[in-house]
Each structure stands twice: as C-alpha cells, then as structure tokens.
Amino acid sequence: MAAVKEQQEFVKKLQSEREKLQVLTKEFQKFVSTRQQFDAQLNENELVLSEFNRLKSSAEVFKLVGPVLVKQELSEAVGTVKKRIPSSRGNWSAATRTSPPRRKNKRSPGKI
C-alpha cells in the first residue's frame, strides 16, 4: 500500500516537473524567435546600406508605400537606413543580453 502511495507521489512530481519544462521551453522558443527577428532586421539593413553605397548619386531609388512605389531621394533613403542600423543593433544587443528566465534547481541533478 505504501509503495502505491509513493508511486502516486512520484507521478505527481514528475507531472509537475514536465509542466515546468513545457513553460521553460515556450519561454526559450519565444526568446530565440525574438532574437532571430532582430538579427534578420539588422542583416537586412546592413545589406541595404551596402547596396546603397554601390549606387551612383544620380541613381533613382523607390520605396514601397502600400501597393505603390514612391520615388525617394538617395540621400534620404541612406539616412533612413543609417538611422535604423543603430536601433537594430540596440534591439539585437538587448535581446542577446536578456536571456530567458532561469530557474534555480533546488534539488541535486538527476533527482525528482
């Protein structure tokens, strides 16, 4: 009878730990997704800036506003992208520094 009760308690603890793991997994996935998004934005802005630097000053540049392409001055486009890069770097750095919450394990490893 005592063995059955111990087994039930063990199952309850195991289920509790599984739920905690699921929560941590979701938090980690959200963290990774956010970091990847900021990384993609930074890479895209740096790529656009490098393409702008290859253009002649007389080149025509257009930006997409809804379904319409609108002509934009090259200097204005370059300025906009240059402003975005530090912001993207800051977001990326913040996402890198802010790791998912860590939980301290009160038990020794391997014990439930």
VODREN-420974 format. One line per field, with one value per atom (N, C-alpha, C): residue number from 1; residue in three letters; atom name; x, z, y negated. Coordinates in steps of 0.001 Angstrom, whole numbers. Last residue first. Layout:
<atoms>
nr	(NUM	...)
rest	(ALA	...)
atom	(CA	...)
xx	(X	...)
zz	(Z	...)
yy	(Y	...)
</atoms>
This chain:
<atoms>
nr	(112	112	112	111	111	111	110	110	110	109	109	109	108	108	108	107	107	107	106	106	106	105	105	105	104	104	104	103	103	103	102	102	102	101	101	101	100	100	100	99	99	99	98	98	98	97	97	97	96	96	96	95	95	95	94	94	94	93	93	93	92	92	92	91	91	91	90	90	90	89	89	89	88	88	88	87	87	87	86	86	86	85	85	85	84	84	84	83	83	83	82	82	82	81	81	81	80	80	80	79	79	79	78	78	78	77	77	77	76	76	76	75	75	75	74	74	74	73	73	73	72	72	72	71	71	71	70	70	70	69	69	69	68	68	68	67	67	67	66	66	66	65	65	65	64	64	64	63	63	63	62	62	62	61	61	61	60	60	60	59	59	59	58	58	58	57	57	57	56	56	56	55	55	55	54	54	54	53	53	53	52	52	52	51	51	51	50	50	50	49	49	49	48	48	48	47	47	47	46	46	46	45	45	45	44	44	44	43	43	43	42	42	42	41	41	41	40	40	40	39	39	39	38	38	38	37	37	37	36	36	36	35	35	35	34	34	34	33	33	33	32	32	32	31	31	31	30	30	30	29	29	29	28	28	28	27	27	27	26	26	26	25	25	25	24	24	24	23	23	23	22	22	22	21	21	21	20	20	20	19	19	19	18	18	18	17	17	17	16	16	16	15	15	15	14	14	14	13	13	13	12	12	12	11	11	11	10	10	10	9	9	9	8	8	8	7	7	7	6	6	6	5	5	5	4	4	4	3	3	3	2	2	2	1	1	1)
rest	(ILE	ILE	ILE	LYS	LYS	LYS	GLY	GLY	GLY	PRO	PRO	PRO	SER	SER	SER	ARG	ARG	ARG	LYS	LYS	LYS	ASN	ASN	ASN	LYS	LYS	LYS	ARG	ARG	ARG	ARG	ARG	ARG	PRO	PRO	PRO	PRO	PRO	PRO	SER	SER	SER	THR	THR	THR	ARG	ARG	ARG	THR	THR	THR	ALA	ALA	ALA	ALA	ALA	ALA	SER	SER	SER	TRP	TRP	TRP	ASN	ASN	ASN	GLY	GLY	GLY	ARG	ARG	ARG	SER	SER	SER	SER	SER	SER	PRO	PRO	PRO	ILE	ILE	ILE	ARG	ARG	ARG	LYS	LYS	LYS	LYS	LYS	LYS	VAL	VAL	VAL	THR	THR	THR	GLY	GLY	GLY	VAL	VAL	VAL	ALA	ALA	ALA	GLU	GLU	GLU	SER	SER	SER	LEU	LEU	LEU	GLU	GLU	GLU	GLN	GLN	GLN	LYS	LYS	LYS	VAL	VAL	VAL	LEU	LEU	LEU	VAL	VAL	VAL	PRO	PRO	PRO	GLY	GLY	GLY	VAL	VAL	VAL	LEU	LEU	LEU	LYS	LYS	LYS	PHE	PHE	PHE	VAL	VAL	VAL	GLU	GLU	GLU	ALA	ALA	ALA	SER	SER	SER	SER	SER	SER	LYS	LYS	LYS	LEU	LEU	LEU	ARG	ARG	ARG	ASN	ASN	ASN	PHE	PHE	PHE	GLU	GLU	GLU	SER	SER	SER	LEU	LEU	LEU	VAL	VAL	VAL	LEU	LEU	LEU	GLU	GLU	GLU	ASN	ASN	ASN	GLU	GLU	GLU	ASN	ASN	ASN	LEU	LEU	LEU	GLN	GLN	GLN	ALA	ALA	ALA	ASP	ASP	ASP	PHE	PHE	PHE	GLN	GLN	GLN	GLN	GLN	GLN	ARG	ARG	ARG	THR	THR	THR	SER	SER	SER	VAL	VAL	VAL	PHE	PHE	PHE	LYS	LYS	LYS	GLN	GLN	GLN	PHE	PHE	PHE	GLU	GLU	GLU	LYS	LYS	LYS	THR	THR	THR	LEU	LEU	LEU	VAL	VAL	VAL	GLN	GLN	GLN	LEU	LEU	LEU	LYS	LYS	LYS	GLU	GLU	GLU	ARG	ARG	ARG	GLU	GLU	GLU	SER	SER	SER	GLN	GLN	GLN	LEU	LEU	LEU	LYS	LYS	LYS	LYS	LYS	LYS	VAL	VAL	VAL	PHE	PHE	PHE	GLU	GLU	GLU	GLN	GLN	GLN	GLN	GLN	GLN	GLU	GLU	GLU	LYS	LYS	LYS	VAL	VAL	VAL	ALA	ALA	ALA	ALA	ALA	ALA	MET	MET	MET)
atom	(N	CA	C	N	CA	C	N	CA	C	N	CA	C	N	CA	C	N	CA	C	N	CA	C	N	CA	C	N	CA	C	N	CA	C	N	CA	C	N	CA	C	N	CA	C	N	CA	C	N	CA	C	N	CA	C	N	CA	C	N	CA	C	N	CA	C	N	CA	C	N	CA	C	N	CA	C	N	CA	C	N	CA	C	N	CA	C	N	CA	C	N	CA	C	N	CA	C	N	CA	C	N	CA	C	N	CA	C	N	CA	C	N	CA	C	N	CA	C	N	CA	C	N	CA	C	N	CA	C	N	CA	C	N	CA	C	N	CA	C	N	CA	C	N	CA	C	N	CA	C	N	CA	C	N	CA	C	N	CA	C	N	CA	C	N	CA	C	N	CA	C	N	CA	C	N	CA	C	N	CA	C	N	CA	C	N	CA	C	N	CA	C	N	CA	C	N	CA	C	N	CA	C	N	CA	C	N	CA	C	N	CA	C	N	CA	C	N	CA	C	N	CA	C	N	CA	C	N	CA	C	N	CA	C	N	CA	C	N	CA	C	N	CA	C	N	CA	C	N	CA	C	N	CA	C	N	CA	C	N	CA	C	N	CA	C	N	CA	C	N	CA	C	N	CA	C	N	CA	C	N	CA	C	N	CA	C	N	CA	C	N	CA	C	N	CA	C	N	CA	C	N	CA	C	N	CA	C	N	CA	C	N	CA	C	N	CA	C	N	CA	C	N	CA	C	N	CA	C	N	CA	C	N	CA	C	N	CA	C	N	CA	C	N	CA	C	N	CA	C	N	CA	C	N	CA	C	N	CA	C	N	CA	C	N	CA	C	N	CA	C	N	CA	C	N	CA	C	N	CA	C	N	CA	C	N	CA	C	N	CA	C)
xx	(14305	12985	12280	17670	16688	15391	19411	19037	18009	21070	20761	20398	19329	20555	20182	16977	17390	18713	16469	16738	17208	17490	17064	17452	16287	17286	16700	15641	15088	16181	15884	16488	15903	14341	14444	15023	16481	15238	15412	18514	18300	16992	19362	18203	17929	21424	21710	20579	20044	21139	21443	18268	17733	18797	20088	19182	18619	21265	22078	21200	19049	19723	20529	18495	17484	18121	20912	20486	19459	20835	21926	21550	18602	18572	19657	19609	18420	18337	21723	21997	20810	20074	21114	21453	18355	17793	18860	19938	19291	18767	20628	21696	21115	18144	18742	19850	17812	16828	17429	20005	19859	18906	19349	20569	20469	17038	16965	18168	18101	17070	16968	19841	20384	19379	18042	19014	19537	14609	15985	16935	12149	12758	14178	9010	10397	10898	7115	7235	8705	4974	6381	6464	2164	2714	4204	760	953	1660	2599	1407	1666	5287	4319	2983	8554	7223	6343	10702	10311	8868	13410	11983	11739	15893	15545	14053	18148	16793	16475	21429	20527	19158	23350	22241	21209	25330	24494	23291	25350	25817	24848	25584	24866	25562	26839	27318	26670	25442	26807	27378	23141	23055	24440	24232	23735	23615	24764	25884	25466	22143	23123	24297	21087	20526	21517	22663	22708	22194	21849	23249	23412	19128	19509	20955	19402	18725	19118	20665	21317	20707	18647	19975	20690	16549	16388	17734	17707	17305	17146	18002	19174	18871	15357	16237	17495	14547	13885	14786	16144	16298	15668	15093	16489	16736	12511	12729	14139	13086	12350	12577	14315	15057	14391	12161	13435	14211	10315	9973	11244	11721	11363	11008	11830	13063	12773	9132	9865	11136	8658	7931	8652	10369	10575	9876	9209	10556	10843	6790	6778	8138	7760	6990	6957	8921	9755	9040	6640	7654	8557	5443	4756	5745	7324	7063	6393	7062	8328	8165	4472	4776	6059	4858	3962	4226	6567	7023	6162	4895	6112	6623	2987	2582	3786	4606	3939	3517	5304	6351	5752	2811	3521	4608	2356	1440	2104	4427	4397	3496	3665	4935	4967	1292	1237	2515	2348	1403	1334	3847	4528	3641	1937	2836	3554	819	0	870)
zz	(-8620	-8745	-7423	-9566	-8555	-8769	-11424	-11542	-10521	-9335	-10668	-10625	-6296	-6986	-8333	-6189	-5998	-6701	-6966	-5537	-5243	-9618	-9248	-7791	-10634	-9849	-9427	-13890	-12626	-11898	-15872	-15401	-14052	-18672	-17217	-16835	-21525	-20925	-19422	-21479	-21743	-21116	-22633	-21882	-22241	-24449	-23011	-22167	-26844	-26524	-25024	-26815	-26884	-26518	-26815	-25673	-25652	-29322	-28099	-26872	-30981	-31015	-29735	-30365	-30119	-30067	-31225	-29830	-29471	-33951	-33114	-31639	-34665	-34818	-33974	-34139	-33426	-33485	-35971	-34519	-33684	-38407	-38013	-36524	-38852	-38422	-37874	-39806	-38504	-37954	-42272	-41283	-39888	-43522	-43211	-42163	-43740	-43031	-42605	-45321	-43964	-43130	-47703	-46977	-45528	-48374	-48158	-47353	-48700	-47688	-47347	-50841	-49544	-48412	-52880	-52403	-51024	-52585	-52784	-52183	-54061	-52850	-53189	-55460	-55660	-54392	-54499	-54443	-54572	-55470	-55375	-55476	-53685	-54628	-54384	-51774	-53064	-54105	-49170	-49508	-50815	-50554	-49600	-49943	-51159	-51273	-50161	-52762	-51573	-51762	-55054	-54767	-53482	-56568	-55509	-55242	-59189	-58682	-57680	-59117	-59194	-58612	-58824	-59719	-59817	-57323	-56686	-57553	-57801	-58158	-57539	-55296	-56295	-56583	-53198	-54531	-55628	-50998	-51163	-52540	-51238	-51470	-51725	-50464	-51834	-52170	-47789	-48675	-50142	-46892	-46855	-47778	-47231	-47988	-48015	-45350	-46765	-47626	-42968	-43378	-44861	-42960	-43015	-43456	-42784	-43929	-44069	-40301	-41532	-42764	-38618	-38673	-39960	-39096	-39376	-39515	-38181	-39587	-39974	-35470	-36274	-37763	-34687	-34620	-35463	-35132	-35830	-35831	-33361	-34794	-35608	-30930	-31280	-32775	-31066	-30990	-31414	-31064	-32171	-32215	-28578	-29804	-31006	-26860	-26820	-28121	-27518	-27739	-27778	-26657	-28065	-28410	-23896	-24678	-26165	-23213	-22990	-23833	-23867	-24560	-24417	-22003	-23434	-24241	-19574	-19910	-21402	-19811	-19675	-20086	-19892	-21016	-20991	-17353	-18550	-19771	-15776	-15657	-16889	-16578	-16832	-16752	-15572	-17011	-17395	-12845	-13496	-15013	-12513	-12170	-12867	-13186	-13986	-13747	-11080	-12468	-13381	-8902	-9010	-10445	-9549	-9395	-9535	-9481	-10735	-10688	-6758	-7781	-9105	-5643	-5349	-6389	-6628	-6986	-6744	-5359	-6820	-7285	-2721	-3155	-4668	-2835	-2472	-2913	-3435	-4370	-4114	-1155	-2448	-3478	795	856	-479	0	0	0)
yy	(-13615	-14259	-14180	-13968	-13556	-14336	-14995	-13596	-13125	-17334	-16818	-15345	-18196	-17813	-17225	-20904	-19512	-19265	-23406	-23213	-21805	-25241	-23899	-23669	-28305	-27580	-26249	-29273	-28790	-28024	-32098	-30849	-30501	-33569	-33420	-32064	-34064	-33590	-33402	-37057	-35636	-35204	-39830	-39380	-37932	-40115	-40236	-39676	-39803	-38890	-38912	-41894	-40531	-39514	-44001	-43829	-42413	-43627	-43518	-43282	-44077	-42782	-42575	-46746	-45709	-44332	-47894	-48012	-46958	-47306	-46764	-46803	-48807	-47347	-46695	-51364	-50892	-49365	-51507	-51541	-51040	-51187	-50229	-50316	-53347	-52062	-51119	-55368	-55547	-54220	-54332	-54565	-54770	-54408	-53108	-53270	-57201	-56383	-55042	-57914	-58437	-57611	-56629	-56243	-56697	-58075	-56625	-56142	-60638	-60407	-58921	-60229	-60667	-60443	-59543	-58567	-58951	-60366	-60807	-59779	-58308	-58866	-59291	-57491	-57916	-58606	-54711	-56168	-56524	-52181	-52580	-54089	-50890	-51866	-52081	-49512	-48834	-49711	-50878	-50102	-49372	-51966	-52505	-51862	-51293	-50720	-51280	-53612	-52853	-52407	-53958	-53947	-53177	-55902	-54964	-55093	-56422	-56610	-55500	-57851	-56696	-57039	-59732	-60062	-58929	-58623	-59639	-60012	-55065	-56409	-57415	-52468	-53257	-54577	-51284	-50924	-51774	-52080	-52599	-52284	-50533	-51985	-52571	-48071	-48248	-49729	-48601	-48261	-48388	-49042	-50124	-49828	-46465	-47594	-48742	-45066	-44710	-45862	-46263	-46357	-46025	-45513	-46932	-47106	-42701	-43318	-44788	-42391	-41939	-42580	-43432	-44043	-43649	-41624	-43052	-43747	-39228	-39360	-40830	-39837	-39508	-39682	-40096	-41258	-41040	-37411	-38516	-39758	-36013	-35772	-36900	-36970	-37235	-37040	-35919	-37366	-37720	-33149	-33755	-35268	-32836	-32535	-33204	-33528	-34247	-34061	-31539	-32946	-33797	-29292	-29422	-30861	-29828	-29757	-29930	-29648	-30896	-30937	-26940	-28010	-29341	-25732	-25510	-26591	-26482	-26948	-26798	-25064	-26518	-27085	-22421	-22949	-24474	-22219	-22115	-22684	-22340	-23393	-23405	-19945	-21212	-22383	-18132	-18168	-19489	-18561	-18898	-18997	-17549	-18936	-19398	-14884	-15714	-17193	-14140	-14039	-14906	-14434	-15251	-15272	-12459	-13859	-14788	-10174	-10541	-12006	-10154	-10280	-10736	-9706	-10954	-11210	-7131	-8218	-9575	-5725	-5783	-6931	-5986	-6570	-6730	-4488	-5904	-6616	-1991	-2612	-4112	-1475	-1571	-2249	-1218	-2367	-2568	1188	0	-1262)
</atoms>
